[in-house]
Amino acid sequence: MPVVGAREPCPCGSGRRYKACHGRAASHSVTELVQRPFEGLAGECDWVALRELVPAATVRLALKDGLPEGVPSVTLATVLPMAWPALRRDDGSVLLGLQNDTPSGDLSRDLAATLTRALAAEPGTPVTGGRAEEGAARLQDLLDPEAPFEPTVHSGFEFWVPDSSEQASSEVAASLERANAAAIPTVKLAGVDSAYWCETPEKNHLRWVMPHPEERLLDALARLHAAGASSLGEGTRLVGSFRAHGLVVPVWDLPTGMGAEDCEKPAAEFAERLAAALAEDTPLTAEERRARGGLTNRQVTLS
């Protein structure tokens, strides 16, 4: 059924406007939200972090069927110049942008459609956005599930230009300068999975994307909070959490002088305490329920 204007007659011949006829089903298919678009992909928690938390990062992607002829590599990037959805470089390699707006509620399908267009694009051209057809492939259909997902966090966006920023066009150079000026210093912790330290003018933070079911995780965090064991050391505080793409992301405030390396040992120790709390299955005490209520009241949803 061809898509026409919402107020135009439906092409089926019913005499009704498209939005009141077949447009209803089309609208539903576009706007229905997939809560966990990265579920089933290797590194789901890091996909969420790169989408929502990390300014500048890249990950080499592996395709199930291997790279097409003339495509030496496919790299996921948090952001591309001028907010391009994707870029086919002069050497044939592909950069896929992650933090762009997408036209439907299935981020995985939209990104897969952009990647498919990029693989077929002429070298040296940016790739525009577009809506994926219903039933089109998702990232889970295109990417190798056995390949590791290992983000490299960058201090800036120089990865946009392979050799030297002097080779960039004036538009790309200006975009690079603006992006670098706005980037918040961010570091991925080495000792635990999917935890990212960041530095802001007021205070530092640790934001940790966790794969555990939400209710179970909040219970565990409440147990630790009530026991005074939810911090990462002196001057730190678990301030709450937010939901992003179906996962929960606890957030800690850190003192200004506490860097990423200083977080490694406390984070590893907290991971051990959390594992023990997750294994608990007794009902929450009154104090733990109050702690859980406080954590829940400070929770927001990003997507």
C-alpha positions as CSV (number, residue, x, y, z in Angstrom):
1,M,0.0,0.0,0.0
2,P,1.7,3.2,-1.1
3,V,2.1,5.9,1.6
4,V,0.2,9.1,0.8
5,G,-0.6,12.2,2.8
6,A,-2.4,11.6,6.0
7,R,-5.4,13.7,4.9
8,E,-5.5,12.3,1.4
9,P,-7.9,9.6,0.3
10,C,-6.6,6.1,1.1
11,P,-5.3,4.3,-2.0
12,C,-7.4,1.2,-1.1
13,G,-10.5,3.0,-2.5
14,S,-12.5,3.0,0.8
15,G,-13.3,6.7,0.5
16,R,-11.8,7.4,4.0
17,R,-8.7,9.5,4.6
18,Y,-5.4,7.5,4.7
19,K,-4.8,8.3,8.4
20,A,-8.2,6.7,9.3
21,C,-7.8,3.7,7.1
22,H,-4.6,1.8,6.2
23,G,-2.6,4.7,7.6
24,R,-3.5,3.5,11.1
25,A,-1.5,0.2,10.6
26,A,1.4,2.0,9.0
27,S,1.5,4.6,11.8
28,H,1.5,1.8,14.4
29,S,4.3,-0.1,12.7
30,V,6.4,3.1,12.7
31,T,5.8,4.4,16.2
32,E,5.7,1.1,18.2
33,L,8.7,1.3,20.5
34,V,11.1,-1.6,20.8
35,Q,12.1,-1.4,24.5
36,R,15.4,-3.2,24.1
37,P,16.6,-2.6,20.5
38,F,20.1,-4.0,21.2
39,E,19.0,-7.2,23.0
40,G,20.7,-10.2,21.6
41,L,23.7,-8.2,20.3
42,A,27.2,-8.8,21.9
43,G,27.8,-5.9,24.3
44,E,24.2,-4.8,24.7
45,C,25.2,-2.6,27.7
46,D,27.9,-0.9,25.8
47,W,25.6,-0.3,22.9
48,V,23.3,1.6,25.3
49,A,26.3,3.5,26.8
50,L,27.5,4.6,23.4
51,R,24.1,5.6,22.4
52,E,23.3,7.7,25.5
53,L,26.4,8.4,27.6
54,V,29.7,8.5,25.6
55,P,30.5,11.5,23.4
56,A,33.3,10.0,21.3
57,A,33.9,6.3,20.7
58,T,34.2,3.8,18.0
59,V,33.8,0.0,17.7
60,R,34.8,-2.3,14.8
61,L,31.8,-4.3,13.7
62,A,31.9,-7.8,12.1
63,L,29.1,-8.9,9.7
64,K,27.6,-12.4,9.7
65,D,28.3,-12.9,6.1
66,G,31.6,-11.1,6.0
67,L,32.5,-7.8,4.5
68,P,31.4,-7.1,0.9
69,E,34.0,-6.7,-1.8
70,G,35.5,-3.2,-1.7
71,V,34.6,-2.6,2.0
72,P,37.7,-3.0,4.1
73,S,36.0,-2.3,7.5
74,V,32.7,-1.3,9.2
75,T,33.0,0.9,12.3
76,L,30.3,2.1,14.6
77,A,30.8,5.7,15.8
78,T,28.9,7.6,18.4
79,V,28.7,10.7,16.2
80,L,29.7,11.6,12.7
81,P,30.3,15.1,11.2
82,M,27.2,17.1,10.4
83,A,25.2,14.4,12.2
84,W,25.5,12.1,9.1
85,P,23.7,8.8,9.7
86,A,26.6,7.0,8.0
87,L,29.7,7.7,5.8
88,R,31.3,5.6,3.0
89,R,34.9,6.8,3.1
90,D,37.1,7.2,0.0
91,D,38.8,3.9,0.8
92,G,35.4,2.1,0.8
93,S,35.3,1.7,4.6
94,V,32.0,2.5,6.4
95,L,31.3,4.6,9.5
96,L,27.9,4.1,11.0
97,G,26.6,6.8,13.4
98,L,24.8,5.7,16.5
99,Q,23.4,8.8,18.2
100,N,21.2,10.1,15.3
101,D,17.5,10.4,15.5
102,T,15.7,7.6,13.8
103,P,12.3,7.5,12.0
104,S,10.7,4.6,13.8
105,G,10.4,3.0,17.2
106,D,12.9,0.2,16.3
107,L,16.3,1.7,16.5
108,S,18.0,-1.6,15.5
109,R,16.0,-1.8,12.3
110,D,16.7,1.8,11.4
111,L,20.4,1.4,12.0
112,A,20.5,-1.8,10.0
113,A,18.8,0.0,7.1
114,T,21.3,2.8,7.3
115,L,24.2,0.3,7.3
116,T,22.8,-1.5,4.3
117,R,22.6,1.8,2.4
118,A,26.1,2.6,3.4
119,L,27.5,-0.7,2.2
120,A,26.1,0.0,-1.3
121,A,27.0,3.8,-1.4
122,E,29.6,5.2,-3.6
123,P,33.0,5.7,-1.8
124,G,33.5,9.2,-0.6
125,T,29.9,10.0,0.1
126,P,27.8,10.5,3.3
127,V,24.7,8.4,3.6
128,T,21.3,10.0,4.3
129,G,18.7,8.7,6.7
130,G,15.5,6.9,5.8
131,R,12.8,4.7,7.0
132,A,13.3,1.0,7.0
133,E,10.6,-1.1,5.3
134,E,8.4,-3.3,7.4
135,G,10.1,-6.6,7.9
136,A,13.5,-5.3,7.0
137,A,16.6,-6.7,8.6
138,R,17.7,-5.6,12.1
139,L,21.2,-5.3,13.4
140,Q,20.7,-8.7,15.0
141,D,20.3,-10.1,11.5
142,L,23.4,-8.4,10.0
143,L,26.1,-8.6,12.8
144,D,28.1,-11.6,13.9
145,P,26.8,-12.4,17.4
146,E,30.1,-14.2,18.3
147,A,32.3,-11.2,17.5
148,P,33.5,-9.2,20.5
149,F,32.1,-5.7,21.0
150,E,35.0,-3.6,22.3
151,P,34.5,0.2,22.4
152,T,37.5,2.5,22.1
153,V,36.7,5.8,23.9
154,H,38.3,8.9,22.4
155,S,39.1,12.2,23.9
156,G,37.9,14.0,20.7
157,F,36.5,13.3,17.3
158,E,39.7,13.2,15.3
159,F,38.8,9.7,14.2
160,W,36.5,11.5,11.7
161,V,39.5,12.2,9.5
162,P,41.8,9.2,9.0
163,D,45.2,10.9,8.7
164,S,45.1,14.5,9.7
165,S,42.5,17.1,10.5
166,E,44.2,19.3,7.9
167,Q,42.7,17.1,5.2
168,A,39.2,17.8,6.3
169,S,36.8,20.0,4.4
170,S,36.0,23.4,5.9
171,E,32.5,22.0,7.0
172,V,34.0,18.9,8.6
173,A,36.7,20.9,10.2
174,A,34.2,23.4,11.7
175,S,32.0,20.5,12.9
176,L,35.1,18.8,14.4
177,E,36.0,21.9,16.3
178,R,32.4,22.3,17.7
179,A,32.2,18.7,18.7
180,N,35.6,18.7,20.5
181,A,34.6,21.8,22.4
182,A,31.4,20.2,23.6
183,A,32.7,16.7,24.5
184,I,32.7,15.8,28.2
185,P,35.8,13.9,29.2
186,T,34.8,10.2,29.5
187,V,36.7,7.0,30.3
188,K,35.5,3.4,30.2
189,L,36.6,1.5,33.3
190,A,38.8,-1.5,32.6
191,G,37.9,-3.7,35.6
192,V,34.1,-4.0,35.3
193,D,31.8,-4.1,32.4
194,S,30.0,-1.1,30.9
195,A,30.9,1.5,33.6
196,Y,31.9,5.0,32.3
197,W,33.5,7.8,34.3
198,C,32.9,11.3,33.2
199,E,34.2,14.7,34.3
200,T,32.0,17.8,34.5
201,P,32.8,21.3,35.9
202,E,30.8,20.7,39.1
203,K,31.6,17.1,40.0
204,N,32.6,13.8,38.4
205,H,30.2,10.9,37.9
206,L,30.2,7.2,37.3
207,R,27.4,5.9,35.1
208,W,27.1,2.1,34.9
209,V,24.9,0.3,32.4
210,M,23.7,-3.0,34.0
211,P,22.1,-6.0,32.3
212,H,20.1,-7.3,35.3
213,P,16.3,-7.3,35.3
214,E,15.1,-4.0,36.6
215,E,13.1,-5.1,39.7
216,R,15.8,-7.5,40.8
217,L,18.5,-4.9,40.4
218,L,16.5,-2.2,42.3
219,D,15.9,-4.6,45.1
220,A,19.7,-5.3,45.3
221,L,20.6,-1.7,45.2
222,A,18.1,-1.0,47.9
223,R,19.6,-3.7,50.1
224,L,23.1,-2.2,49.7
225,H,21.8,1.4,50.1
226,A,20.0,0.5,53.4
227,A,23.2,-1.2,54.6
228,G,25.3,1.8,53.8
229,A,27.2,-0.2,51.2
230,S,26.0,1.5,48.0
231,S,28.8,4.1,47.7
232,L,32.2,3.9,46.0
233,G,34.1,5.3,48.9
234,E,34.4,8.5,50.8
235,G,32.8,11.5,49.2
236,T,30.8,9.3,46.7
237,R,27.1,8.7,46.6
238,L,24.6,6.6,44.6
239,V,22.2,9.4,43.5
240,G,19.8,7.3,41.5
241,S,19.4,5.7,38.1
242,F,17.8,6.1,34.8
243,R,16.4,3.7,32.2
244,A,17.8,3.6,28.7
245,H,16.7,1.2,26.0
246,G,15.3,-1.2,28.5
247,L,18.3,-1.3,30.9
248,V,18.9,0.4,34.2
249,V,21.9,2.8,34.6
250,P,22.8,3.6,38.2
251,V,24.7,6.9,38.7
252,W,27.1,7.9,41.4
253,D,28.3,11.4,42.2
254,L,32.1,11.5,42.7
255,P,34.4,14.2,44.2
256,T,36.0,16.4,41.6
257,G,39.5,15.0,42.3
258,M,38.4,11.3,41.8
259,G,39.5,10.2,38.4
260,A,38.7,7.1,36.4
261,E,41.7,5.2,37.8
262,D,40.6,5.9,41.3
263,C,37.2,4.3,40.5
264,E,38.6,0.9,39.4
265,K,39.1,-0.7,42.8
266,P,35.9,0.6,44.5
267,A,33.9,-0.4,41.4
268,A,35.3,-3.9,41.5
269,E,34.5,-4.2,45.2
270,F,31.0,-2.8,44.6
271,A,30.4,-5.4,41.8
272,E,31.1,-8.1,44.4
273,R,28.7,-6.6,46.9
274,L,26.1,-6.3,44.2
275,A,26.5,-9.9,43.1
276,A,25.8,-11.0,46.6
277,A,22.8,-8.7,46.9
278,L,21.4,-10.0,43.6
279,A,21.5,-13.5,45.0
280,E,19.3,-12.6,48.0
281,D,15.7,-13.6,47.7
282,T,14.3,-12.7,51.1
283,P,11.6,-10.0,51.2
284,L,12.9,-6.4,51.7
285,T,12.9,-5.1,55.2
286,A,11.0,-1.8,56.0
287,E,14.3,0.1,55.8
288,E,15.2,-1.5,52.5
289,R,11.7,-0.7,51.1
290,R,12.2,2.9,52.0
291,A,15.6,2.9,50.3
292,R,14.0,1.3,47.2
293,G,11.3,4.0,47.2
294,G,13.9,6.7,47.3
295,L,15.9,5.1,44.4
296,T,12.7,4.6,42.3
297,N,11.6,8.2,42.9
298,R,14.9,9.4,41.5
299,Q,14.6,7.3,38.4
300,V,14.0,8.7,34.9
301,T,13.6,7.1,31.5
302,L,15.7,8.4,28.6
303,S,14.2,6.1,25.9
